[in-house]
Amino acid sequence: MATRSISAEDHDRIAAAIRAAELKTDGEIYCVVAHSSDGYFFPAAFTATIGLFIASLAVAYGLEAWWLSIRLPHFVLAQLLALASVFVLLWLLPALRIHFVPRRLRYQAAHANAMKQFLARNVHRTQARTGVLIFVSIAERYAEVVADSGINAKVDQNVWDGVVRDLTKHAGDDRLADGFIHAIEAVGAVLAEHFPVTEGDTNELDDHLVEI
């Protein structure tokens, strides 16, 4: 997914896209990008421990097949040293941890973070319940559109799935800022169709991209 940092110019472009989209709708669009949704030390350590245990069994059977022997205390000590080395490596290199975590667990963490941001940023507190969160978690290669209840009553999930596919494609090409802009335009068009701007509409959420 995206590897380049989002520049100040890109932040300005995204903010301008949000403002332009909201001129045509009573809905509110909020954007968040997370560099990672979890530290993953304990899940990675658990997976590494299981892998090391399986590897040690394979080594033990290999030694037996070659008519070699090793004293049990020495074998256990070697396991403990290897395990300690793996733990230290995972502690010192956080970017390595996610490679030991199953995709399902990574997606669960990213989804939980998306819902947390939806609530923490008050996207659910708009007057007509027409807030939409566009969320990306880079480390997990995950994107999601979270819409409030007022929108979900009128817009099918497959519409947001299409927005997510386009967003992740741009992110995969290392064009995350462009992906956000395209997603904002697409979400804005959907909101304008179902919730066109009315007289007296006010801006209820900040119009910028939040990096966490």
Residue pairs with C-beta under 8 A, 6 or more apart in sequence:
1 138
1 141
1 168
1 171
1 172
1 174
1 176
2 136
2 138
2 171
2 174
2 175
2 176
3 174
4 174
4 176
6 14
6 33
6 176
6 177
6 209
6 211
7 177
10 177
11 208
11 209
13 177
13 181
14 31
14 177
14 180
14 181
14 184
14 208
14 209
15 207
15 208
15 209
17 180
17 181
17 184
17 185
18 29
18 31
18 184
18 207
18 208
19 207
20 188
21 29
21 184
21 185
21 187
21 188
21 189
21 191
21 192
22 28
22 29
22 188
22 203
22 207
23 197
24 188
24 191
24 192
24 196
24 197
25 130
25 188
25 191
25 192
25 195
25 196
25 197
26 128
26 130
26 191
26 195
26 196
26 197
26 198
26 201
27 126
27 130
27 131
27 132
27 151
27 187
27 188
27 191
27 192
27 195
28 123
28 126
28 130
28 131
28 132
28 203
28 204
28 205
29 131
29 132
29 134
29 184
29 187
29 188
29 191
29 205
29 207
30 121
30 123
30 131
30 132
30 133
30 134
30 205
30 206
30 210
31 133
31 134
31 135
31 180
31 184
31 208
31 209
31 210
32 114
32 117
32 121
32 133
32 134
32 135
32 136
32 209
32 210
32 211
32 212
33 135
33 136
33 137
33 138
33 176
33 180
33 209
33 210
33 211
33 212
34 110
34 113
34 117
34 135
34 136
34 137
34 138
34 139
34 211
34 212
35 137
35 138
35 139
35 211
35 212
36 98
36 137
36 138
36 139
36 140
37 106
37 109
37 110
37 112
37 113
37 137
37 139
37 140
37 142
38 106
38 109
38 113
39 94
39 97
40 94
40 97
40 98
40 100
40 101
40 106
40 109
41 90
41 91
41 94
41 97
43 97
43 100
43 101
43 105
44 90
44 96
44 97
44 98
44 99
44 100
44 101
45 86
45 87
45 90
45 100
47 100
47 101
47 102
48 83
48 86
48 87
48 90
48 100
49 83
49 86
51 100
52 79
52 82
52 83
52 86
53 79
56 75
56 79
56 82
60 75
63 69
63 70
70 78
89 96
90 96
90 97
90 100
95 139
98 106
98 139
98 140
106 139
106 140
106 142
107 140
107 142
109 137
109 140
110 137
110 140
110 142
110 144
111 142
111 144
113 135
113 137
114 133
114 135
114 137
114 144
114 146
115 146
117 123
117 133
117 135
117 210
117 212
118 124
118 131
118 133
118 135
118 146
121 133
121 205
121 210
122 131
122 205
123 131
123 132
123 133
123 146
123 148
123 205
124 131
124 148
125 131
125 204
126 148
126 204
126 205
127 204
128 150
128 195
129 148
129 149
129 150
129 151
130 148
130 150
130 151
130 191
130 195
131 147
131 148
131 151
131 204
131 205
132 145
132 146
132 147
132 148
132 151
132 187
132 191
133 144
133 145
133 146
133 147
134 143
134 145
134 163
134 167
134 180
134 183
134 184
134 187
135 143
135 144
135 145
135 146
136 142
136 143
136 167
136 171
136 176
136 179
136 180
137 143
138 171
138 176
141 168
141 171
141 172
143 164
143 167
143 168
143 171
144 164
145 160
145 163
145 164
145 183
145 187
147 155
147 160
150 195
151 191
151 194
151 195
154 194
155 190
155 194
159 190
162 186
163 183
163 186
163 187
166 179
166 182
166 183
166 186
167 179
167 180
167 182
167 183
168 179
169 179
170 176
170 178
170 179
170 182
171 179
180 209
